[in-house]
Amino acid sequence: PNLYLYASKERVDSFFDSLYQSISQPMSEEVFYPKITLTSQLIKDGHTLILPSDAFVARHNSQSKFLPLQIGLNGNQLYVKINCTSSIQIEDGTIINSINGETSKDITEALTARQVRDGNNLSYSKWILNTYFREYYSYTFGHPDAFEISFEKNGLAQTVSIPALIKDSIYYYRQKNYPAVYADTIQKKGIDVRYNKNKNTAILTIKDFHSEVLKRDYHQNFTKEIKPIFEEIFSVKPANLVIDLRDNQGGD
């Protein structure tokens, strides 16, 4: 509704003029996407979410190979969250210096520049990259066959080459390497309540307000779940109630 809230009209117009001039021939979605998403750092509207087409995502998810590590952000540093590989070559928690010759700082800045944000607040941008780093990395840097990752261990610089994997293999090794977290037998709940040892505090977790997500991912109905939970809370009468909405993406 206000294209010039965070940048002057001159700057916005200049950016779009430059973007237009840089397009001299038809281009693939892979080439166009990193261009158009640079508008996010200028417009800074939290609802201007630019995603690749469903066909693009489906094609790569079924045919292409990806980085088989879950990566987290710590400032401008990248680190290994979990290994989704047949053998652990880099320990969880390891700080990454570079991936395929690009420094962690340059990668972080390139991905953040193309990420949706709420005004000058980058919290949502960082959350998205922390959660979906593998996907957004591929949108900008493509799908190489291997990833040369440099890091330091015991004060010594090291580099390992990790082969890219298809999504099915990544999910297989993720479940195999971290069964306590990703086992299929674990029943996840989108809405749940638990209490501390003395039942002085109730912690109500609501992972999503979207009815379709609750039904699809957690097999729960919001209204049917929340009513008995509050009845239980009123019965227990804890001194404190904590409502945990971390990672909640809003909804109904």
C-alpha positions in Angstrom: 0.0 0.0 0.0 3.0 2.4 0.5 5.8 1.5 -1.9 7.9 4.4 -0.7 7.6 4.0 3.0 11.2 2.9 3.6 12.9 4.2 0.4 12.4 7.4 -1.6 10.5 7.3 -4.8 13.6 8.2 -6.7 15.5 5.3 -5.3 12.7 2.8 -5.9 12.1 4.1 -9.4 15.8 3.9 -10.1 16.1 0.4 -8.9 13.2 -0.9 -11.1 14.6 1.0 -14.1 17.9 -0.7 -13.6 16.2 -4.0 -13.1 14.3 -3.5 -16.3 17.4 -2.5 -18.3 19.3 -5.6 -17.1 16.8 -7.8 -18.8 17.7 -8.0 -22.5 16.4 -11.4 -23.4 14.0 -14.1 -22.1 15.4 -15.9 -19.1 14.7 -19.0 -17.0 13.0 -18.8 -13.6 16.4 -19.8 -12.0 17.9 -16.6 -13.5 15.0 -14.3 -13.0 14.2 -15.2 -9.4 17.4 -13.8 -7.8 16.8 -10.6 -9.7 13.2 -9.9 -8.7 13.7 -10.9 -5.1 16.1 -8.0 -4.6 13.1 -5.8 -4.4 12.4 -7.2 -0.9 15.2 -5.2 0.7 13.8 -2.0 -0.9 10.1 -2.4 -0.3 10.4 -4.1 3.1 6.8 -5.2 3.3 6.4 -8.4 5.4 3.6 -9.6 3.1 5.5 -9.2 -0.2 6.6 -12.8 -0.2 8.1 -13.8 -3.5 8.4 -17.5 -4.1 9.3 -19.7 -7.1 6.4 -21.3 -8.9 4.9 -24.5 -7.7 6.2 -26.3 -10.8 9.7 -25.0 -10.3 9.7 -26.2 -6.7 8.2 -29.6 -7.5 10.6 -30.2 -10.3 13.7 -29.5 -8.2 12.3 -31.4 -5.2 11.9 -34.5 -7.3 14.9 -34.3 -9.6 17.6 -32.0 -8.2 20.2 -32.5 -5.5 20.6 -30.3 -2.5 23.0 -29.5 0.4 22.6 -32.4 2.8 23.2 -30.3 5.9 20.8 -28.2 7.9 22.5 -24.9 8.3 21.8 -22.3 11.0 22.7 -18.6 11.1 24.6 -16.9 13.9 24.9 -13.3 12.8 26.9 -13.4 9.6 28.2 -16.9 10.4 26.8 -20.2 9.2 27.0 -23.3 11.3 26.0 -27.0 11.0 22.8 -27.8 12.8 22.4 -31.4 11.7 24.0 -33.8 9.2 21.8 -35.6 6.7 24.5 -37.7 5.2 25.6 -41.3 5.3 28.8 -40.3 7.2 29.4 -37.4 9.6 32.2 -35.4 8.0 31.5 -32.1 9.9 30.4 -32.2 13.6 27.1 -30.5 14.5 27.8 -27.0 15.8 30.8 -26.4 13.5 31.2 -22.9 12.2 31.5 -22.8 8.4 33.9 -20.4 6.8 32.8 -20.9 3.2 30.7 -23.0 0.8 32.0 -23.6 -2.7 34.3 -20.6 -2.4 31.7 -18.2 -1.1 32.3 -16.9 2.4 29.6 -17.4 5.0 29.3 -13.6 5.3 28.7 -13.2 1.5 26.2 -16.1 1.4 24.3 -14.7 4.4 24.2 -11.2 2.9 23.1 -12.5 -0.5 20.2 -14.5 0.9 19.1 -11.9 3.4 19.1 -9.2 0.7 16.5 -11.3 -1.2 14.4 -12.2 1.8 11.1 -10.7 2.9 11.2 -8.5 6.0 9.0 -6.4 8.3 10.4 -2.9 7.7 13.9 -2.7 9.1 13.4 -5.7 11.3 15.2 -8.7 9.9 14.0 -11.2 12.6 11.5 -12.9 10.2 14.2 -13.0 7.4 16.6 -14.7 9.7 13.9 -17.2 10.9 13.1 -18.2 7.3 16.8 -18.7 6.5 17.3 -20.6 9.7 14.4 -22.9 8.9 14.7 -23.2 5.1 18.3 -22.5 4.4 18.7 -25.4 2.0 15.9 -24.2 -0.2 16.8 -20.5 -0.3 20.4 -21.4 -0.9 19.4 -23.4 -3.9 17.2 -20.5 -5.3 20.3 -18.2 -5.5 23.3 -20.5 -5.8 21.7 -23.4 -7.7 22.2 -27.2 -7.4 25.9 -28.1 -7.7 26.8 -31.8 -7.5 29.0 -31.3 -4.5 29.7 -28.7 -1.8 33.3 -27.8 -0.8 32.9 -26.7 2.8 35.8 -25.0 4.7 35.9 -24.7 8.4 38.3 -24.7 11.3 38.9 -27.6 13.8 41.4 -27.4 16.6 42.8 -24.2 15.1 43.5 -25.8 11.8 41.7 -24.9 8.5 40.0 -27.9 6.9 38.0 -28.5 3.7 35.7 -31.4 3.0 33.7 -32.2 -0.2 30.2 -33.3 0.6 28.2 -34.8 -2.3 24.8 -33.2 -3.0 21.8 -35.5 -2.4 18.2 -35.7 -3.5 15.5 -34.8 -1.0 14.5 -38.4 -0.3 18.0 -39.3 0.7 18.4 -36.3 2.8 15.2 -37.1 4.7 16.3 -40.8 5.1 19.6 -39.9 6.6 18.1 -37.2 8.8 15.7 -39.7 10.3 18.5 -42.4 10.6 21.0 -40.0 12.3 18.5 -38.3 14.6 15.9 -40.9 15.4 14.9 -39.3 18.7 13.9 -36.1 16.8 12.7 -37.3 13.4 11.4 -40.8 13.9 8.1 -41.5 12.1 6.7 -43.1 15.2 6.8 -39.8 17.2 3.4 -38.2 17.2 3.9 -34.5 16.8 1.3 -32.1 18.2 0.5 -28.7 16.9 -1.4 -27.7 20.0 -0.2 -29.1 23.4 0.1 -28.2 27.0 2.6 -29.4 29.6 3.4 -28.4 33.1 6.6 -27.9 35.1 7.5 -30.3 37.9 5.4 -28.5 40.5 2.7 -27.6 38.1 3.2 -23.9 39.0 3.5 -23.1 35.3 1.6 -24.3 32.3 3.2 -24.1 28.9 0.7 -24.0 26.1 2.4 -24.5 22.7 0.5 -23.5 19.5 2.6 -24.2 16.4 0.2 -22.9 13.8 -3.2 -21.1 13.6 -3.9 -22.3 10.0 -6.7 -24.9 10.2 -5.5 -26.7 7.1 -1.9 -27.0 8.5 -3.2 -28.3 11.9 -5.3 -30.9 10.2 -2.7 -31.9 7.6 0.5 -32.0 9.7 -0.8 -32.7 13.2 -4.3 -34.3 12.7 -5.8 -31.7 15.1 -8.7 -29.4 15.1 -8.1 -26.1 16.8 -11.5 -25.6 18.5 -11.7 -29.2 19.6 -8.2 -29.2 21.0 -8.1 -25.8 22.7 -11.3 -26.0 24.7 -10.3 -29.1 26.8 -6.8 -27.7 27.2 -8.1 -24.5 28.8 -10.6 -26.6 31.0 -7.6 -28.6 32.2 -5.6 -25.4 32.9 -8.5 -23.9 34.9 -8.7 -27.2 36.8 -4.9 -27.3 37.6 -4.8 -23.6 38.3 -1.1 -22.9 37.7 0.3 -19.6 39.0 1.7 -18.9 35.5 0.7 -19.5 31.9 3.3 -19.4 29.1 1.9 -19.4 25.6 4.7 -20.6 23.2 4.2 -19.2 19.7 7.7 -19.7 18.5 7.8 -20.6 14.7 4.0 -20.0 14.5 3.2 -18.5 11.1 -0.2 -17.0 12.0 -3.3 -18.1 10.2 -7.0 -18.3 11.0 
